[in-house]
Amino acid sequence: MRATGTLGLRPASAPRLLLALAALLVFAGCATTLIAGYDEHVESAVLELQPAMDKFLTGAAMAPEDATFVSCKRFYADYAIKVRTTLMWARSHPKNEETVQQLELMLENVEALRSAHESAPLDPEACVVFRDLFNQGWTAILTLEMAKKRG
C-alpha cells in the first residue's frame, strides 16, 4: 500500500493539486473584456444627433417647399461633422467595434439622405421613412451604450 499525505493524497500529486488551485485562483481573478465599456461621450452625442435629425426630417415632411437642398446644405455638413467626430472618438477606444460599425452606418445613412435630397426634393412620405430609420439606428447605438453601462 502506498503512503498518503494528510489530505489523503499521494505525496507526488499534492504539488499538482496546489499548482491547479493556484492557477484557478489566478484565472478567477482575471476578467475578460469582450467589448469596450460605457462611453458617456457617445451617449451624449446620440442624444444630440437623434433629435436634430428628427426635427430636420419632421420639418421637411411638414413643409417640403421650405426644405430645398440648397437651404439644407449647411445642416448636412454640420450633422456629418458631428457624426464623424463621434466616430473618431469611438474608434479611439479598444474593443469598440460594435459602436464603430453602427456609427459608420449612420454616417453612410447621412450621405444617402444628402445624396437623395440633392438629386430630388424630399417627399413627405420619404421624410417619415428616413426619420424612422435614423431613429432606429440611434436607438440601437443608445441601447448598446446602456447595456455597457449596466455591465
PASEBA-1860 file (N, C-alpha, C; in nm, 3 decimals):
! residues 151
1> MRATGTLG> 0.084/-0.117/0.000/0.000/0.000/0.000/0.088/0.124/0.000 ~ 0.048/0.226/-0.076/0.125/0.349/-0.087/0.092/0.442/0.029 ~ 0.190/0.524/0.065/0.169/0.621/0.172/0.088/0.738/0.118 ~ 0.002/0.792/0.199/-0.077/0.909/0.162/-0.048/1.021/0.260 ~ -0.068/1.142/0.215/-0.045/1.259/0.299/-0.166/1.285/0.386 ~ -0.168/1.402/0.452/-0.277/1.435/0.544/-0.409/1.461/0.472 ~ -0.406/1.492/0.344/-0.529/1.514/0.268/-0.576/1.387/0.199 ~ -0.508/1.279/0.225/-0.544/1.154/0.160/-0.489/1.145/0.019
9> LRPASAPR> -0.393/1.230/-0.015/-0.334/1.231/-0.149/-0.197/1.165/-0.144 ~ -0.160/1.110/-0.255/-0.024/1.058/-0.265/0.071/1.176/-0.265 ~ 0.188/1.163/-0.207/0.282/1.276/-0.199/0.313/1.338/-0.334 ~ 0.318/1.263/-0.442/0.353/1.318/-0.573/0.240/1.401/-0.632 ~ 0.114/1.377/-0.592/0.004/1.451/-0.651/-0.027/1.580/-0.577 ~ 0.023/1.597/-0.456/-0.003/1.718/-0.378/0.049/1.843/-0.449 ~ 0.173/1.845/-0.505/0.219/1.965/-0.575/0.132/1.998/-0.696 ~ 0.084/1.896/-0.766/-0.004/1.921/-0.882/-0.135/1.985/-0.839
17> LLLALAAL> -0.188/1.939/-0.728/-0.312/1.995/-0.676/-0.291/2.141/-0.637 ~ -0.181/2.170/-0.570/-0.151/2.307/-0.531/-0.133/2.396/-0.655 ~ -0.067/2.344/-0.757/-0.049/2.419/-0.881/-0.184/2.446/-0.948 ~ -0.271/2.346/-0.949/-0.404/2.363/-1.008/-0.485/2.465/-0.930 ~ -0.478/2.461/-0.799/-0.551/2.558/-0.716/-0.497/2.700/-0.738 ~ -0.365/2.713/-0.747/-0.305/2.844/-0.772/-0.351/2.898/-0.907 ~ -0.351/2.812/-1.009/-0.395/2.854/-1.143/-0.541/2.896/-1.140 ~ -0.624/2.822/-1.068/-0.766/2.855/-1.057/-0.785/2.992/-0.993
25> LVFAGCAT> -0.708/3.020/-0.888/-0.718/3.150/-0.822/-0.674/3.264/-0.914 ~ -0.569/3.240/-0.991/-0.521/3.342/-1.084/-0.626/3.370/-1.191 ~ -0.680/3.264/-1.252/-0.778/3.282/-1.359/-0.911/3.334/-1.308 ~ -0.946/3.301/-1.185/-1.071/3.351/-1.128/-1.064/3.502/-1.108 ~ -0.946/3.554/-1.086/-0.930/3.698/-1.066/-0.919/3.777/-1.195 ~ -0.907/3.710/-1.308/-0.894/3.777/-1.437/-1.030/3.790/-1.503 ~ -1.064/3.910/-1.540/-1.190/3.932/-1.613/-1.155/3.956/-1.759 ~ -1.223/3.889/-1.847/-1.202/3.907/-1.990/-1.303/4.009/-2.040
33> TLIAGYDE> -1.254/4.114/-2.103/-1.340/4.217/-2.156/-1.354/4.194/-2.306 ~ -1.477/4.173/-2.350/-1.502/4.145/-2.490/-1.550/4.268/-2.568 ~ -1.590/4.371/-2.495/-1.643/4.492/-2.557/-1.600/4.612/-2.474 ~ -1.587/4.726/-2.539/-1.549/4.848/-2.468/-1.653/4.881/-2.363 ~ -1.612/4.956/-2.265/-1.703/4.999/-2.160/-1.795/5.111/-2.206 ~ -1.887/5.146/-2.119/-1.981/5.254/-2.143/-1.905/5.383/-2.172 ~ -1.960/5.461/-2.266/-1.895/5.586/-2.304/-1.997/5.699/-2.299 ~ -1.981/5.785/-2.201/-2.074/5.897/-2.183/-2.073/5.991/-2.303
41> HVESAVLE> -1.957/6.006/-2.368/-1.947/6.094/-2.485/-2.037/6.044/-2.599 ~ -2.034/5.913/-2.622/-2.118/5.855/-2.728/-2.266/5.874/-2.693 ~ -2.301/5.848/-2.568/-2.440/5.867/-2.527/-2.483/6.012/-2.548 ~ -2.402/6.106/-2.507/-2.436/6.249/-2.523/-2.451/6.286/-2.670 ~ -2.361/6.234/-2.753/-2.368/6.264/-2.896/-2.497/6.210/-2.957 ~ -2.534/6.087/-2.920/-2.658/6.029/-2.971/-2.777/6.114/-2.928 ~ -2.776/6.158/-2.803/-2.888/6.237/-2.752/-2.893/6.377/-2.811 ~ -2.786/6.419/-2.877/-2.786/6.545/-2.951/-2.822/6.522/-3.098
49> LQPAMDKF> -2.766/6.417/-3.158/-2.784/6.392/-3.301/-2.925/6.342/-3.335 ~ -2.979/6.256/-3.253/-3.111/6.199/-3.283/-3.219/6.307/-3.293 ~ -3.236/6.392/-3.192/-3.343/6.493/-3.205/-3.317/6.594/-3.316 ~ -3.190/6.620/-3.348/-3.161/6.714/-3.456/-3.210/6.659/-3.590 ~ -3.183/6.530/-3.616/-3.230/6.470/-3.741/-3.381/6.456/-3.741 ~ -3.438/6.418/-3.627/-3.583/6.404/-3.617/-3.651/6.538/-3.648 ~ -3.599/6.645/-3.590/-3.655/6.780/-3.613/-3.641/6.819/-3.760 ~ -3.524/6.794/-3.818/-3.500/6.828/-3.958/-3.599/6.755/-4.050
57> LTGAAMAP> -3.611/6.625/-4.032/-3.698/6.546/-4.122/-3.846/6.572/-4.096 ~ -3.883/6.598/-3.973/-4.022/6.632/-3.942/-4.057/6.764/-4.009 ~ -3.967/6.861/-3.999/-3.990/6.991/-4.065/-3.997/6.978/-4.216 ~ -3.909/6.896/-4.273/-3.909/6.876/-4.419/-4.037/6.808/-4.465 ~ -4.090/6.717/-4.383/-4.216/6.649/-4.418/-4.334/6.745/-4.411 ~ -4.330/6.837/-4.315/-4.442/6.930/-4.295/-4.441/7.044/-4.397 ~ -4.321/7.086/-4.437/-4.310/7.199/-4.531/-4.200/7.170/-4.633 ~ -4.226/7.076/-4.726/-4.121/7.039/-4.821/-4.074/7.155/-4.908
65> EDATFVSC> -4.161/7.252/-4.932/-4.121/7.366/-5.015/-4.013/7.451/-4.947 ~ -4.005/7.445/-4.813/-3.902/7.519/-4.739/-3.772/7.440/-4.724 ~ -3.776/7.312/-4.756/-3.660/7.225/-4.735/-3.590/7.195/-4.867 ~ -3.551/7.300/-4.937/-3.475/7.279/-5.061/-3.336/7.228/-5.025 ~ -3.273/7.160/-5.119/-3.139/7.108/-5.091/-3.042/7.222/-5.058 ~ -3.051/7.330/-5.134/-2.961/7.443/-5.112/-2.977/7.498/-4.969 ~ -3.100/7.507/-4.922/-3.123/7.561/-4.788/-3.081/7.462/-4.678 ~ -3.060/7.337/-4.714/-3.027/7.233/-4.615/-2.881/7.189/-4.619
73> KRFYADYA> -2.804/7.244/-4.712/-2.664/7.201/-4.726/-2.585/7.217/-4.596 ~ -2.604/7.326/-4.526/-2.533/7.352/-4.402/-2.570/7.247/-4.296 ~ -2.698/7.210/-4.291/-2.740/7.107/-4.195/-2.665/6.977/-4.221 ~ -2.662/6.933/-4.346/-2.593/6.807/-4.379/-2.446/6.812/-4.341 ~ -2.380/6.923/-4.372/-2.237/6.935/-4.341/-2.213/6.932/-4.190 ~ -2.289/7.010/-4.116/-2.272/7.014/-3.970/-2.304/6.880/-3.906 ~ -2.409/6.816/-3.954/-2.451/6.688/-3.898/-2.345/6.581/-3.924 ~ -2.292/6.577/-4.046/-2.189/6.479/-4.080/-2.064/6.502/-3.996
81> IKVRTTLM> -2.029/6.627/-3.971/-1.913/6.657/-3.887/-1.933/6.600/-3.747 ~ -2.051/6.618/-3.692/-2.078/6.567/-3.556/-2.074/6.414/-3.553 ~ -2.127/6.350/-3.655/-2.122/6.203/-3.659/-1.977/6.157/-3.673 ~ -1.899/6.221/-3.761/-1.758/6.183/-3.778/-1.677/6.206/-3.651 ~ -1.707/6.311/-3.579/-1.638/6.338/-3.453/-1.668/6.228/-3.351 ~ -1.792/6.188/-3.344/-1.831/6.080/-3.253/-1.768/5.949/-3.296 ~ -1.762/5.926/-3.426/-1.698/5.807/-3.480/-1.549/5.804/-3.445 ~ -1.482/5.917/-3.461/-1.341/5.925/-3.425/-1.320/5.893/-3.277
89> WARSHPKN> -1.406/5.946/-3.194/-1.398/5.921/-3.050/-1.417/5.772/-3.022 ~ -1.516/5.713/-3.083/-1.544/5.570/-3.061/-1.427/5.483/-3.109 ~ -1.366/5.521/-3.220/-1.252/5.445/-3.273/-1.131/5.450/-3.180 ~ -1.122/5.553/-3.099/-1.006/5.568/-3.011/-1.010/5.474/-2.891 ~ -1.119/5.402/-2.874/-1.133/5.309/-2.762/-1.119/5.166/-2.811 ~ -1.033/5.087/-2.748/-1.019/4.946/-2.790/-1.148/4.868/-2.765 ~ -1.167/4.765/-2.846/-1.281/4.673/-2.835/-1.415/4.745/-2.849 ~ -1.419/4.843/-2.935/-1.542/4.921/-2.954/-1.596/4.904/-3.095
97> EETVQQLE> -1.567/4.790/-3.156/-1.603/4.767/-3.296/-1.753/4.778/-3.321 ~ -1.835/4.730/-3.228/-1.980/4.733/-3.249/-2.030/4.877/-3.261 ~ -1.986/4.962/-3.170/-2.028/5.102/-3.174/-1.973/5.169/-3.299 ~ -1.848/5.141/-3.333/-1.787/5.199/-3.453/-1.865/5.160/-3.577 ~ -1.901/5.033/-3.589/-1.976/4.987/-3.707/-2.111/5.057/-3.716 ~ -2.178/5.074/-3.603/-2.308/5.140/-3.605/-2.294/5.287/-3.643 ~ -2.191/5.353/-3.593/-2.170/5.493/-3.629/-2.130/5.508/-3.775 ~ -2.052/5.415/-3.828/-2.019/5.417/-3.971/-2.146/5.404/-4.054
105> LMLENVEA> -2.236/5.319/-4.011/-2.363/5.303/-4.081/-2.445/5.432/-4.077 ~ -2.445/5.498/-3.963/-2.519/5.623/-3.952/-2.459/5.729/-4.045 ~ -2.327/5.732/-4.055/-2.262/5.827/-4.146/-2.299/5.796/-4.291 ~ -2.304/5.668/-4.327/-2.347/5.629/-4.461/-2.492/5.672/-4.485 ~ -2.576/5.660/-4.383/-2.716/5.699/-4.397/-2.731/5.850/-4.416 ~ -2.647/5.927/-4.348/-2.649/6.073/-4.367/-2.613/6.105/-4.512 ~ -2.511/6.039/-4.563/-2.469/6.062/-4.702/-2.578/6.018/-4.799 ~ -2.644/5.906/-4.771/-2.752/5.859/-4.859/-2.867/5.959/-4.861
113> LRSAHESA> -2.902/6.012/-4.745/-3.008/6.112/-4.738/-2.967/6.239/-4.812 ~ -2.846/6.285/-4.789/-2.796/6.405/-4.856/-2.798/6.388/-5.008 ~ -2.751/6.273/-5.053/-2.746/6.244/-5.196/-2.886/6.237/-5.257 ~ -2.976/6.171/-5.187/-3.115/6.163/-5.236/-3.177/6.302/-5.244 ~ -3.150/6.384/-5.144/-3.206/6.519/-5.140/-3.144/6.606/-5.249 ~ -3.018/6.585/-5.277/-2.951/6.663/-5.381/-3.009/6.631/-5.519 ~ -3.048/6.506/-5.539/-3.098/6.466/-5.670/-3.246/6.498/-5.691 ~ -3.321/6.513/-5.582/-3.464/6.543/-5.595/-3.516/6.600/-5.463
121> PLDPEACV> -3.622/6.680/-5.468/-3.680/6.729/-5.343/-3.724/6.613/-5.254 ~ -3.719/6.635/-5.123/-3.761/6.530/-5.029/-3.913/6.520/-5.028 ~ -3.960/6.402/-5.053/-4.103/6.372/-5.049/-4.144/6.358/-4.902 ~ -4.259/6.411/-4.860/-4.301/6.399/-4.719/-4.304/6.254/-4.668 ~ -4.351/6.162/-4.752/-4.354/6.021/-4.709/-4.213/5.966/-4.691 ~ -4.122/6.006/-4.779/-3.983/5.963/-4.768/-3.920/6.019/-4.641 ~ -3.956/6.141/-4.606/-3.903/6.202/-4.483/-3.942/6.119/-4.362 ~ -4.064/6.070/-4.360/-4.110/5.988/-4.247/-4.032/5.857/-4.242
129> VFRDLFNQ> -4.009/5.796/-4.357/-3.932/5.672/-4.363/-3.788/5.697/-4.317 ~ -3.725/5.800/-4.371/-3.588/5.834/-4.330/-3.582/5.861/-4.179 ~ -3.678/5.937/-4.129/-3.680/5.970/-3.986/-3.688/5.844/-3.902 ~ -3.775/5.751/-3.940/-3.789/5.626/-3.865/-3.661/5.543/-3.871 ~ -3.596/5.541/-3.987/-3.471/5.465/-4.000/-3.360/5.527/-3.915 ~ -3.349/5.658/-3.917/-3.248/5.723/-3.832/-3.278/5.699/-3.684 ~ -3.403/5.708/-3.647/-3.438/5.684/-3.507/-3.404/5.540/-3.465 ~ -3.427/5.445/-3.554/-3.389/5.305/-3.523/-3.239/5.292/-3.505
137> GWTAILTL> -3.162/5.356/-3.591/-3.017/5.349/-3.581/-2.965/5.411/-3.452 ~ -3.015/5.530/-3.419/-2.971/5.595/-3.295/-3.017/5.515/-3.173 ~ -3.134/5.456/-3.180/-3.182/5.373/-3.068/-3.091/5.253/-3.049 ~ -3.046/5.192/-3.158/-2.955/5.076/-3.147/-2.825/5.116/-3.079 ~ -2.769/5.230/-3.116/-2.644/5.276/-3.056/-2.665/5.308/-2.908 ~ -2.772/5.377/-2.877/-2.802/5.412/-2.738/-2.828/5.287/-2.654 ~ -2.898/5.190/-2.711/-2.924/5.064/-2.640/-2.793/4.992/-2.608 ~ -2.701/4.990/-2.702/-2.572/4.928/-2.678/-2.497/4.999/-2.566
145> EMAKKRG> -2.497/5.132/-2.569/-2.427/5.206/-2.463/-2.492/5.183/-2.326 ~ -2.623/5.175/-2.323/-2.690/5.150/-2.195/-2.659/5.008/-2.143 ~ -2.647/4.913/-2.234/-2.610/4.778/-2.194/-2.468/4.777/-2.138 ~ -2.378/4.854/-2.198/-2.242/4.864/-2.147/-2.243/4.927/-2.007 ~ -2.329/5.024/-1.988/-2.337/5.093/-1.860/-2.381/4.998/-1.749 ~ -2.474/4.909/-1.782/-2.523/4.810/-1.683/-2.417/4.706/-1.653 ~ -2.321/4.691/-1.745/-2.213/4.595/-1.722/-2.246/4.465/-1.778
END
